[in-house]
Amino acid sequence: MANFCWRCGRALEPDSQQCFACGALAARATELRLGLPAPAPTQAFPLDFPLPVADDLGRVMDQGWKLYRKHFWMLARINLLIWGPAFLVQNLVVYRWDLQDELALTFLASLVQAVLCGALVGPAQIYSLLSAQRTGSAPPLRLALAWGGTRWFRLVGYGALVTLLSFAGLIVFLVPGVIIWLIWVFVNEIVSVEAPGAKALARSRQLTRGIRLRLLGAACIAGLLISVCYLAVSMPFHLTNTVDRVDNWWAATLFDALGSLAYPFLSCILLVAYLDARRREAVAGRR
């Protein structure tokens, strides 16, 4: 059976000790299960493990789904720990002050909440996924949160900028907003994985070049599936008329928390696409 390079995914020659494409040592793959030390939160995450080969839409979706399914409970734990209290506070305020009909205000509050919480959830989940891929086991929750905490401030700034410009583009005309989002879609992954000094906006523009239509297709499919999940979760609440009652802030919180469990699916897809872009970048650099 053929062996494959742990870094770029290329087939290795029989008995080869080094990948001809990217120069990685084949022996390195045997060290990955021996308890590698966790990287410090202030460092870049070492991508010294097999990077995915996802050079078409089907592979991106397939590997993203496998990653999400395999690590569902690990991702759910992080999601509920951060999003759960945020949803609780939001719904307490909305239902206490009867703000359900204030759509503009609640939408703006949801955007702010998404930027603030997403800046912590994103890097924590990415760290956990990469650590599981690198060592074969999920890392302690405290390490994932520490990793996210060191990147929170930068991601809040980048998240606010990308969200503002994307929505401005959507309001003026649909296409510019979509283009802005596609160009900067890897900002979260870059800030979470690469060295603190990395220029995330320029790096994202570079890494997404040539694969933006693939990313758009993957995001549309993931968005559709997440919407279906939300619809399925909402049916019991609407059938029992619980979310429409003014005093049922707990039902709204439960609905939001359950629906949020689908969020990491898109994160897994984008992480697979990002790692494939890094693999291709490494291969091109060795030629």
C-alpha positions as CSV (number, residue, x, y, z in Angstrom):
1,M,0.0,0.0,0.0
2,A,1.3,3.4,-0.9
3,N,2.4,5.9,1.7
4,F,1.6,9.5,1.6
5,C,3.4,12.6,2.8
6,W,2.1,13.9,6.1
7,R,2.5,17.5,5.1
8,C,1.4,17.9,1.4
9,G,-0.4,14.6,0.8
10,R,1.7,13.5,-2.2
11,A,2.4,9.8,-2.7
12,L,5.9,8.8,-1.5
13,E,8.3,6.6,-3.4
14,P,8.7,3.1,-2.0
15,D,11.2,3.2,1.0
16,S,11.6,6.9,0.6
17,Q,12.7,8.9,3.6
18,Q,11.7,12.3,2.3
19,C,8.9,13.8,0.2
20,F,10.1,14.9,-3.2
21,A,7.4,17.6,-3.4
22,C,7.7,19.5,-0.2
23,G,10.9,18.0,1.4
24,A,9.2,16.8,4.6
25,L,10.8,13.9,6.4
26,A,8.7,10.7,6.3
27,A,9.9,9.7,9.7
28,R,8.3,12.8,11.2
29,A,4.8,11.1,10.9
30,T,5.7,8.4,13.4
31,E,6.5,11.1,16.1
32,L,3.0,12.6,16.0
33,R,1.4,10.1,18.4
34,L,4.2,10.3,21.0
35,G,2.7,13.2,23.1
36,L,4.0,16.3,21.5
37,P,4.1,19.4,23.8
38,A,1.3,21.9,23.4
39,P,2.4,25.2,21.7
40,A,2.5,28.3,23.8
41,P,-0.5,30.6,23.2
42,T,1.7,33.4,22.0
43,Q,3.2,31.2,19.2
44,A,2.1,30.1,15.8
45,F,0.5,26.6,15.8
46,P,2.9,24.1,14.3
47,L,1.3,22.4,11.2
48,D,3.6,19.4,11.6
49,F,0.9,16.8,10.8
50,P,-0.8,15.5,7.5
51,L,-2.6,18.5,5.9
52,P,-5.8,17.7,4.0
53,V,-5.9,17.4,0.3
54,A,-9.2,19.3,-0.6
55,D,-8.7,20.6,-4.1
56,D,-12.4,20.6,-5.2
57,L,-15.8,21.4,-3.6
58,G,-16.7,17.8,-3.0
59,R,-13.5,17.1,-1.0
60,V,-13.9,20.3,1.0
61,M,-17.4,19.4,2.0
62,D,-16.6,15.8,2.7
63,Q,-13.6,16.4,4.9
64,G,-15.3,19.3,6.6
65,W,-18.3,17.1,7.5
66,K,-16.0,14.3,8.7
67,L,-14.1,16.7,10.9
68,Y,-17.3,18.2,12.4
69,R,-18.8,14.7,13.0
70,K,-15.7,13.3,14.6
71,H,-15.2,16.1,17.0
72,F,-18.8,17.2,17.5
73,W,-18.8,16.9,21.3
74,M,-15.5,18.7,21.7
75,L,-16.8,21.6,19.5
76,A,-20.2,21.6,21.2
77,R,-18.6,22.0,24.6
78,I,-16.8,25.1,23.6
79,N,-19.8,26.5,21.7
80,L,-22.2,26.1,24.6
81,L,-19.7,27.4,27.2
82,I,-19.4,30.7,25.4
83,W,-22.6,31.1,23.4
84,G,-24.9,29.7,26.1
85,P,-24.4,32.6,28.6
86,A,-24.5,35.1,25.8
87,F,-27.8,33.9,24.5
88,L,-29.1,33.8,28.1
89,V,-28.3,37.5,28.7
90,Q,-29.6,38.5,25.3
91,N,-33.0,36.8,25.7
92,L,-33.4,38.0,29.3
93,V,-33.0,41.6,28.1
94,V,-35.2,41.1,25.1
95,Y,-38.0,39.4,26.9
96,R,-37.7,41.5,30.1
97,W,-38.1,44.7,28.2
98,D,-40.4,43.3,25.5
99,L,-38.1,44.1,22.6
100,Q,-39.2,41.3,20.3
101,D,-40.6,43.7,17.8
102,E,-37.5,46.0,17.8
103,L,-36.0,44.2,14.8
104,A,-33.3,46.7,14.0
105,L,-32.1,46.9,17.7
106,T,-32.1,43.2,18.2
107,F,-30.3,42.6,14.9
108,L,-27.6,45.1,15.8
109,A,-27.2,43.5,19.2
110,S,-26.9,40.1,17.6
111,L,-24.1,41.3,15.3
112,V,-22.2,42.8,18.2
113,Q,-22.6,39.5,20.2
114,A,-21.5,37.5,17.2
115,V,-18.3,39.6,16.8
116,L,-17.4,39.5,20.6
117,C,-18.2,35.8,21.2
118,G,-17.0,34.6,17.8
119,A,-13.6,36.1,18.4
120,L,-13.2,33.7,21.4
121,V,-15.1,30.7,20.1
122,G,-13.3,30.6,16.7
123,P,-9.7,30.3,17.8
124,A,-10.6,28.0,20.7
125,Q,-12.3,25.6,18.3
126,I,-9.5,25.9,15.7
127,Y,-6.9,25.2,18.4
128,S,-8.9,22.1,19.6
129,L,-9.3,20.7,16.1
130,L,-5.6,21.2,15.2
131,S,-4.5,19.7,18.5
132,A,-6.7,16.7,18.0
133,Q,-5.3,16.2,14.4
134,R,-1.7,16.7,15.7
135,T,-1.7,14.5,18.8
136,G,-4.7,12.3,18.3
137,S,-6.6,13.5,21.4
138,A,-8.6,16.6,22.4
139,P,-6.7,19.2,24.4
140,P,-7.9,20.5,27.8
141,L,-10.6,23.1,27.6
142,R,-8.4,25.6,29.5
143,L,-5.7,25.5,26.9
144,A,-8.2,26.1,24.1
145,L,-9.7,29.1,25.9
146,A,-6.2,30.5,26.7
147,W,-5.4,30.2,23.0
148,G,-8.6,32.0,22.1
149,G,-8.0,34.6,24.8
150,T,-4.6,35.7,23.4
151,R,-6.2,36.3,20.0
152,W,-9.5,37.8,21.1
153,F,-8.6,41.5,20.8
154,R,-7.2,41.2,17.3
155,L,-10.2,39.1,16.1
156,V,-12.7,41.6,17.6
157,G,-11.0,44.3,15.5
158,Y,-10.8,42.2,12.3
159,G,-14.3,40.8,12.9
160,A,-15.8,44.3,13.3
161,L,-14.1,45.5,10.1
162,V,-15.0,42.6,7.9
163,T,-18.6,42.6,9.2
164,L,-19.0,46.3,8.7
165,L,-17.6,46.3,5.1
166,S,-19.4,43.1,4.1
167,F,-22.8,44.5,5.3
168,A,-22.1,47.8,3.7
169,G,-21.3,46.0,0.4
170,L,-24.5,43.9,0.8
171,I,-26.6,47.0,1.4
172,V,-25.2,49.0,-1.6
173,F,-25.2,46.0,-3.9
174,L,-25.1,42.2,-3.1
175,V,-22.0,41.3,-5.1
176,P,-19.4,43.6,-3.3
177,G,-20.4,42.3,0.1
178,V,-19.9,38.7,-1.0
179,I,-16.6,39.5,-2.6
180,I,-15.3,41.2,0.5
181,W,-16.3,38.3,2.6
182,L,-14.6,35.8,0.2
183,I,-11.4,37.7,0.1
184,W,-11.1,37.9,3.9
185,V,-12.8,34.6,4.8
186,F,-9.5,33.1,6.2
187,V,-8.8,36.0,8.7
188,N,-10.1,33.9,11.6
189,E,-7.9,30.9,10.6
190,I,-4.8,33.1,10.0
191,V,-5.0,34.9,13.3
192,S,-5.7,31.6,15.1
193,V,-2.9,29.6,13.5
194,E,-0.1,31.8,12.3
195,A,2.3,34.0,14.2
196,P,0.9,37.1,16.0
197,G,2.6,39.4,13.5
198,A,1.0,37.9,10.4
199,K,-0.9,40.5,8.3
200,A,-4.2,38.7,8.3
201,L,-6.1,40.7,5.6
202,A,-3.2,40.5,3.1
203,R,-2.6,36.8,3.9
204,S,-6.3,35.9,3.4
205,R,-6.4,37.7,0.1
206,Q,-3.3,35.7,-1.0
207,L,-4.5,32.3,0.2
208,T,-8.0,32.6,-1.2
209,R,-6.8,33.5,-4.7
210,G,-8.1,30.9,-7.2
211,I,-10.4,29.1,-4.7
212,R,-13.1,31.8,-4.0
213,L,-15.8,30.2,-6.1
214,R,-15.1,26.9,-4.3
215,L,-15.4,28.7,-0.9
216,L,-18.6,30.4,-2.1
217,G,-20.2,27.1,-3.0
218,A,-19.1,25.5,0.3
219,A,-20.5,28.4,2.3
220,C,-23.8,28.3,0.4
221,I,-24.2,24.6,1.0
222,A,-23.2,24.8,4.7
223,G,-25.6,27.8,5.2
224,L,-28.4,25.8,3.7
225,L,-27.7,22.8,5.9
226,I,-27.4,25.0,9.0
227,S,-30.8,26.7,8.1
228,V,-32.4,23.2,7.8
229,C,-31.0,22.4,11.3
230,Y,-32.4,25.6,12.7
231,L,-35.8,24.8,11.1
232,A,-35.8,21.3,12.6
233,V,-34.9,22.6,16.1
234,S,-37.6,25.3,15.9
235,M,-40.5,23.0,15.0
236,P,-41.1,21.7,18.6
237,F,-41.0,25.2,20.0
238,H,-43.5,26.6,17.4
239,L,-45.8,23.6,17.7
240,T,-46.1,24.1,21.4
241,N,-46.2,27.9,21.0
242,T,-43.4,28.4,23.6
243,V,-41.2,30.9,21.7
244,D,-44.1,33.3,21.0
245,R,-44.9,33.8,24.7
246,V,-43.4,37.0,26.2
247,D,-42.2,35.3,29.4
248,N,-40.5,32.3,27.8
249,W,-37.0,33.7,27.6
250,W,-35.7,30.2,28.6
251,A,-37.3,28.6,25.5
252,A,-35.7,31.2,23.2
253,T,-32.3,30.6,25.0
254,L,-32.7,26.8,24.6
255,F,-33.6,27.2,20.9
256,D,-30.6,29.5,20.2
257,A,-28.2,27.2,22.1
258,L,-29.4,24.1,20.2
259,G,-29.3,25.9,16.9
260,S,-25.8,27.1,17.5
261,L,-24.5,23.6,17.6
262,A,-24.6,23.7,13.8
263,Y,-22.2,26.7,13.6
264,P,-19.0,24.7,13.8
265,F,-19.8,22.9,10.6
266,L,-19.0,26.0,8.6
267,S,-15.9,26.5,10.7
268,C,-14.7,23.0,9.9
269,I,-15.2,23.5,6.2
270,L,-13.2,26.8,6.2
271,L,-10.5,25.2,8.3
272,V,-10.1,22.3,5.8
273,A,-10.0,24.8,2.9
274,Y,-7.4,26.9,4.8
275,L,-5.2,23.9,5.5
276,D,-5.4,22.8,1.9
277,A,-4.3,26.3,0.9
278,R,-1.3,26.1,3.3
279,R,-0.4,22.7,1.8
280,R,-0.5,24.0,-1.7
281,E,1.6,27.0,-0.6
282,A,4.2,24.7,0.9
283,V,4.3,22.6,-2.2
284,A,4.7,25.6,-4.5
285,G,7.5,26.9,-2.2
286,R,9.5,23.7,-2.6
287,R,9.4,23.7,-6.4
